[in-house]
Amino acid sequence: MQINVSVHSGTPIYEQICRQIRSLVGSHRLRAGDELPSIRALANQLVVNPNTVARAYRELEVAGVVVKRGTAGTFVADQASAQSARQRAESLRQQVDAVLRSASELGFTTQDVLNMIQERDQSLVDTPESST
């Protein structure tokens, strides 16, 4: 499991850990039942205080993304993929809302936005980079 944190990002480190684990679950790089590194191991890997990792794991547990199994460790929860999919959909909804608000402020209609999305999508399909 590859996680990177930055003390300069302005986002608390425990939130960076949470977001990245959610992303790994949402992209199926972590699957239901997969074990996460121990708190101490991840703290050593990231060179952060173990309390920071413990807080991230608690937040993820409360959100239902992971389950703690006593002394056996912390594992990706069975419903985590479904929750993560809902979270990704909500994130996309928020971004769409922001685009629609901006478009309206700039005098564009929803149909203008849809046309632009289709044009941009086609231009991405037509570029050689999209095949990588």
Buried (B, 14 or more C-beta within 10 A) or exposed (E): EEBEBEEEEEEBBBBBBBBBBBBBBBEEEBEBEBBBBBBEEBBEBBEBEBEBBBBBBBBBBEBBBBBBEEEEBBBBBEEBBEBBEEBBEEEEEEEEEEBBEEBEEEEBEEEEBEEEEEEEEEEEEEEEEEEE
